[in-house]
Each structure stands twice: as structure tokens, then as C-alpha cells.
Amino acid sequence: TRIENGPPRETGTQLPRDELLLAVLQHVRVARGFERRRGRARDHERWLRARLRNQSPRTLFAHREAAAAAQKEGAERMAGVATAVTAVAKDYTGGKLKDKLKTLPSGLKIMVVDQGSGAPIKKGDKVETMYYGCLNNGTRFDDSFSRGQPLPFQVGVGQMIKGYDEGVMQINHGGKAYFFLPYQLAYGEA
């Protein structure tokens, strides 16, 4: 799948022009050869399905139990992220974050949670990010947590929305930050 103009939106979703977009970025990491890994994951999935066809019902049950446990853990993590982001959105609209925000000339506002211990992210780097996107009132419109996979992209080459690209380049690999994007740096006018 080719990523164009940022994370996908659900059909029919309209982002109001006067609201800011809030996205949380977590665990930015170098994504060396992520195109190859996707292919390997599909190959592994095929191999696993073929192998499981020849297994006993007890083994199949154990695999299903493990998958169900992983799904439950992902749902719990998603709920925790949603709660945290909603709280930050509430604090932002209440004006409680003014001293924690860094405003860039483009209008992008960033609240860095963890700068990251890796190298600074620069244009052309391939990274994988976990994100949660919502309006400043806390209404979620998209996230990578519910899919359980980080979003891979190349920084600064137009694969993502402008504000996300610009924000990612403000932290290091391994960093975490909240980005508050004006509509011009997000999806444009509704």
C-alpha cells in the first residue's frame, strides 16, 4: 500500500476548518527495509497457516488462545492511549499546556514527551511510528494502535501530511511527542 498525504481517513469524515488536529507520535524508530519485512510477514503468515493445518486440535486451540490474549492486550493498550490523548486534548483546549508547547513558524505546536536517545530524524529517513489522531475535542479519526502495526514512511518526501512530517523531524529516533496541527498542515479545508 502506498501512503499518500498522511494517514487514511474514514470515508465521509470531515475535519472542521477551525479545529486543530492532535496526533500523538510514539516510538519513532528506524525502519530499515520495511518493504522487505512486509513481504516476509506475508510469507510467514502463509507458512504458519500451512503448518497449522497439520496440527492437533489442542495445538490449534493454544494458538487461538495466544492470538486472543494478544488482541486483548492491544485493546487495553489502545484504551490507555485514547485516555491519555483525550486528557492532553482537554488540557490543550483549556490552555493548560502553554508553557509546555513549542510553536514553529509554520504554526505547528509540539509538546515533546521524550526527545529520544537515537539520532535526530532528518529528511529522507525511513521510520515507523505509532500514532493516534483526533480533533482537539478528543474525537478520534484515525490511529495505528487499533491496527496493531506502526505506520512506515519516508520523512520529508510528501508521503505524510505536512505537519506530521515537520513534527517528526523535531525529535530523535525513539522519541515521543504530541503534535497540534493547524488545518493547513493537516488535511486542508473541509
Salt bridges, closest charged atoms under 4 A:
GLU4 OE2 - ARG2 NH1 2.48
GLU10 OE2 - ARG140 NH2 3.47
GLU35 OE2 - LYS126 NZ 3.64
ASP43 OD1 - ARG46 NH1 2.94
GLU45 OE2 - ARG49 NH2 2.59
ASP125 OD1 - LYS122 NZ 3.56
ASP125 OD2 - HIS173 NE2 3.35
GLU128 OE1 - ARG29 NH2 3.00
GLU128 OE2 - ARG37 NH2 3.32
ASP142 OD1 - ARG147 NH1 3.19
ASP143 OD1 - ARG140 NH1 2.81
GLU189 OE1 - ARG17 NH1 3.56
